[in-house]
């Protein structure tokens, strides 16, 4: 579906990570650097050669706000930004709105329905 609608080349595992807003650790990547960007914590994960391959950003409440994957040339293969979280006992969980950007630069919005 993501390929048909947005031309995003995500593996099945990446698609599940993005749609659930819960990325799995990649055994081939290790933390490269972490720093603050506004009110967010950005973590850059690098491959064994030191190339940043994935960027993860968390909001002040610990919620996932951005997930980006680099291609082999170091460009952005895809990016997902998360918003409009379901509140569960005062904790923001499960994003209801996800914005995808692919290699063509077009932005696509996916909205999850309420459970």
Helices and strands as residue ranges (DSSP letters): H 2-6, H 12-20, E 30-37, E 40-46, E 52-58, E 64-70, E 76-88, E 91-102, E 107-111
